[in-house]
Amino acid sequence: MMYSEMSRADLQREKQILESKYNEYCSMGLALDISRGKPNSEQLDVSEGFSCLAMEKSLCMSGNMDCRNYGVLEGLPEVRAFYAELLGLNAEDVLIGGNSSLQLMFDTLMRALVFGFCDSPRPWVQEEKRKWICIVPGYDRHFRITEKLGFELLSVDMKEDGPDMDAVEALVKDPAVKGIWCVPKYSNPTGNTYSDEVVRRLAKMECAAPDFRIMWDNAYAVHDLFEKGDELADIFALAKEYGHENRVLYFASTSKITLPGAGIAMMAASAENRKQILPILGTQTIGYDKINQLRHLHFFGNAQRVHTHMMKLAVLIGQKFDKMLGALETLAPYGIAEWTKPKGGYFIALTVKTGSAKRVYDLMEKAGVVLTPAGATHPYGIDPSDSVLRLAPTYPSNEELQLACEVLAICIRLTAIETLLK
């Protein structure tokens, strides 16, 4: 029976039963973590042999250039071509970085503050006001970058097909609005993918700021849980169609494809953007780790082998999504929560009763299960409705995850009853 239809006396009895079960979990001394989207050892083992691969092969590439030496600021041409094939990009647009796409994003906005972009009237630090659009629920580390760099963060709701474009199009009429964060495929944490129409509207919209930028973080581009995954429209092609090629800055990495600490990140940008970026980048570094680039090339070689690799990971990760979604389904009869059912990516977005997400988090923490903090899915760490939690099922073992999910279901039910009894 739905909790909202139960009498107060029945709710009190249910509360006592749940409190007894909850106390049993608290007495177990649990130390479980479903807070971040990390692969576990079993998933990392799918990349067995990757770490020492470069040393077993030729260390020369690109016309017999020794990859142990300095140079090749843009990245090895073969690796740029590999990424282009994988993501449907033009190889000349691709720049290869270090192991972190997040670092590339931070550096990109730092350059904008100090130097502006190729179409900026002035460096962004000289702007009287700087504002940034954040899709909610969204990725806390994105929000933290723009908050740290002094932008006012503007929340726009995520809909089933992507951001609320009516709201986005209204906000970009303000010249102080300089950009938007986007995780367009299997978005963090909702797991949905932007529709073709949403991507077109992002590429097409007229912005008051001439140097408006879309930070297109396609972190889960190949992270399908099924052979047939979601498809994402080509934002570069659409931006070119509308004369807005400079608007898009595209990011990705192999961090959750091979090894998180030893992936390779990339940024794709228009010719004008690259012309401005590269001289500045060349002042910062003589070149990124080409041995690691070479290692990826030897390990994969082409996009099809990446797909085969990701389907192996999908078996392992899919088991974890099934366990967590199964546990959430046990809540359906009570009418106390909603959750997303992604076809890929790393996360599930859980919506509980208004005003109760922090309480669920606190109960879970007391029971020894770590969640991403309530509010992390929103700018400044503040969820106005206090209702959204991000669930990350990938890291624990299947046995640990099953236990964490059982505790989660108890905490959600208990919190819902507490709310109804107030």
N, C-alpha and C positions, 0 to 999 in steps of 0.2 A: 504493500500500500504506500502511496505517496505520503511523505511526512507531513505535507501541508494539510492533508485530509484526516490526520490522526488527532485524537483527543489529547488534551494536555496530560491526562493521567497515563495514557498509552505512551506518549513521548517520554514521560518521566521514567517509566519502566524500561523503555528501549535505551534510554541514556544510562541507566544503571548497568545494563548488560554490556553495553559498549565500553563503559569505563572499566569494568572488570577485565575485559579482553585487552584494552589498551594498557592497563597496569601490568598485565602478564608480559606484553612486549617490552615495556619499560624495564622490567626486571631481568631481561635477557642479556643486557649489556651490548646491544647492537652497535655497530660502527659501519654504517652503509652510506653510500654516496650516489645520489642521482641528480647532482647539481649542475654538471657541465657536460658538454658533448664530447667526451673523450672516448677513443677506442680502447678496448681492453687488450690484454696480451694475446688472446686467441685471435682477435682481428689483426693485430700487428704481425702475427706469425704468417698471415697470408702473403706478406712481403718478405718472406724468408729468403735470404741470400742477397737482398737488395744492398745491405750496408757495405759489403766489400766488393760489390760487382765491378765498380770502375777500375779497381786495381787489377782485375783479372782480364781486362780487355785493353784495347789500344787507348792510350791517353791522348791521342791526336785526333783532331777533327777540324773541319773547315779549312781544307787545303793544307793538311799536315801541321796545323798550329798545335803546339803543345799546350794542353788545357791546364797544366800546372802553373802556367806563367800568367803575367798580368794581361789585361786588355779585354776587348770585346764587351764594351759597356752595355750594348743592347741585349747581350745574351747570345749564345751560340745560334747561328742561323738554323741549324737542324732542330734545335729545341723550340725556337720560335715557330718553325713550320709544324712541329709536332703539336704545340698548343693550338695553333690555328686550325689544324685538322680536327682536334678534339672538341673545340668550342665553336667551330663554324666562323672563324675570323679570318682576316687577311694577315698573312705572316708579317708583312712590313709594319702593321699597326702594333705588333706585340713587342713588349719589352720584358725581359726576364730579370727578376730581382733576387732577393735572398730567400730565406725559408718562410717568411711571414707576409701574407697579404695585408694584415692589419698594419704592419709597419709601413708598407707602401701607401696605404690610405692616410695614415698619420702624416707621413712625409709630404704627400700631395697637398694636404691642407696647410701644412706649415709653409710650403713654397708659395701657396696662394697668399698667405698672410704677408710674407716678406716681399714677394715679387709680383703678385697677381698672376693672372693667366694671360694667354696670348691676346685675349679680347677684353682685358680688364682696363678700365679707365685709370686705375691706380691700384697699388697693393691693398689687399683687403684689410690690413691692419690700420689703414688710414680711413676706412669707412666709419662713419659716425655710428652706425648700427649694423650688426651682422646677425642674420637669423637663418635657421636651418630647419627643414621639415623632417620630422621623425615619424615613421609609420608605427602605430601601436596596435597590439603588442609587437615589440621588436627586439633588436639585439642590443643588450646593455653596453657592450664594448664600443659599438658605433656611437651611441649616445654620449658615452664618456669622452670620446675624442672631441666632439664638437662642443661639449660643455667645457672641457679643459681649455679649449682654444678660444673661449669667450663668446660663443654664439648663443643667442637666445633660441631655445628649442621649442618648436611648434609641433604639437601632436596632431596626427591625422589617423583616423581609424582604418584598420585593415578590414576589407570586405572579402567575400569568398573568392572574388576574381582579382584581388589586389587592392591597392590603396583606394580610398574614396577620392576619385579623380575630380569630382565637383569641388571638393574642399581644397585639393592641391591646386587646381586651376585658379581658384579664388585667391589663394595665398601668394602665388607667384606674380600677382599684379603689383605686389609691394617690391620696390627695387632693393630693399634691404634683405630680401630672401635670396640667399646665394646658392642653395642647393638642397638636395634630398638624398637620404639614405634609402637604398633599395636592395633587398635580398630577393631576387625575382623568381627563383625556382626553389620550391620546398622551403619557403621563407621561415626564418628563425623568429618565433617558435611555432607558428601556426601550421607550417608545412604545406601551405597552399602555393600555387603557381600563378603568376600574373597572366591574365587573358591577353589574347592578341590585341583586343581593343584598348586595354589599359596601357600596354606597351606603346601602341600607336599614339595614344593621347599624350603620354609622357614625351615622346619624340616630337610631337606636333605643337604642343602648347606654346603660346607666346608668353615670354617672361619679361618683366620689367627690367631685371638685371641682365645686361648684355653678356655677362660672364657666369650665368647660372650653370651649375654642374649637377649631373646625375652621377652619384657614386654607386655604380652598378656592381655590387658584390655578389657575383654568381658562385658563391661558395659551394653549392650543392648541385652543380651543373650535371654531374654524372653519378650522383648518389641515389639512383633509383632502387627501390625495393623489389621491383618486378621487371621482367624482361622488357615490357612496354611501359616506359615511364612518361611523365608529363612532358609536353613539348612547349618550348618558350620561343616567342617571336624574336627575330633578329633586330635588336634595337639600333645597331649601327646602320643597317640598311634603311630603316625607317627614318632615323635622324638625317641621313644623307638626302633622302627623298624630300624632306622639309627644309633643307638648308641649315640644319642644326648639328652638323658633324662634331663640332667642338664641344658640344654639351655633354657627351658621354665619356666617362672614364670607367673602364671595365676592369674588374679585379677577379682573380681566382688563384687557387693554389692546389698543390697535391698533398696538403697536410693531412687530410683524412683519406687519402688514396694510398700513399705509401706510409711514411712515418711522420707524425706531427712535428717532431723536432728537426726533421731533416728533409722537409719538402722543398719544392721550389714554387715561388710566387710569381705572378705575372700581372702586368697592367697593359691594357690595350687602349690606344688613344689615336686621335686624328693626326694627320701630318702636321698641321699647325701647332697642335698641342705638343707633339714630340719635338718639333723644332725649338720650342721654348724650353721644354723640360730637360732635354739631354745635356745642354751646356751646364746647367745648374747641377744636374746629377753627376756630371763628370768632374765637378769640383768636390763633390762629396765622396766619390769612390772611383777607383780605376777600373773596377769591374767586380761582379759578384762571383760566387763560388762555381766555377765551370766544371770542377770535378763532380759536383753534385748534379749539375745539369747533364753531364755525360752519363752519370749513373742512371738517371731516369730514362735517358734515351736507350741505353743498353737493356734496361729492365723491360721497357714497354715496346719501343720501336714505332708503334702506330696506335691509332685510336681504337681499333678493334680489340687489341690486347688489353687496353684499359677497360673496355666494356666487359670482357671475360673476367678480368680481375675483380671488377666491381660486383659482378653477379656472385662471385664467391663470398664477398663481404656481405652481400644482400641476404644470403642464407643465414649467416650468423646474426646480423642486425635485425632481420625480419623476425627471428624467434623472439627477440627482446621486445620488439614492438607488439607482437602478438600477445605476449604475457601481460604487458602493461595495459593494452587495450582491453584484454579479457578481464582484468581486475576492475577497470573503469566501468565495463558493461554491468558489473554486479551492482553498480549504483543506479542504473537506469530505472528500476521500479520505484525508487524513492523520490525522483524528480528534484534532485538537489545539486546537480552539476551537469556541465556540458564539456565536450572535448573534441579536438580535431582528430581526423583519421588520415594522416599523410600517406602518400604513395612513395615517399622518399625523404631524404634529409636525415636529421638527427633528433628531432624534438616533437613533442606533443604539447599543445596549449590547452590547459585545463582552466575552466571558468567555474568557480564555486559561487555560493551566495554572496551578494554584495556585503562588504564589510567583514568578510571572514577569511580572506586569503592569509593575512598575517597570523591569524589564530591557527590555521592549518599548519603553517610553517613552524610556529612555535611548538605545537604538539609533536610534530615530526622530529624536530631537533631534540626535544626532551626524550623521545623514544630512541634516539640514536640514528636517525636517518636524515641526511643532509639534503635539502632542496636548494635550488636557486632562490635567493631571498625574494619574498613577496615585494612587488614594486619594481624589480629589476627589469621588467619588460616595458617600462615606461620611462620617459625622460626624468632626470633628477631623482630616479628611484622612487617615484611617487605614482602609484596607480590610484586615480581619483575614486574608483569604485571599490578598491581593495578586493578584487575578485579573481585576478588572473595569476596563474602559476605556470612556470615552464618546467616540463618534465623531460629528463634526459635519460633514456633507458639503456644506453649503450655500454656504460663502463662496468657495472657489476657483473658477476657471473650469473648464469640463469637462476641458480638457487638463491643467491643473494637478492636478485631482482624480484623474484617471487615473494620473498619475505618483505622487501621494501614496499611492494605493491599492496600486500595485505595490510600493512601498517597504514599506508596512505588511505585506503578505503575506510578503515576504522576512523581515522582522524577526520576525514571529510564528513562522514555520517555523524560523528559526535559533534563537530562544529556546527553542522546544519541544525541539529536538534537544539543546541545551546542558543542559536540565533532565533529559532522559533519560540523558545520558552522565555525570551526576554520580555 
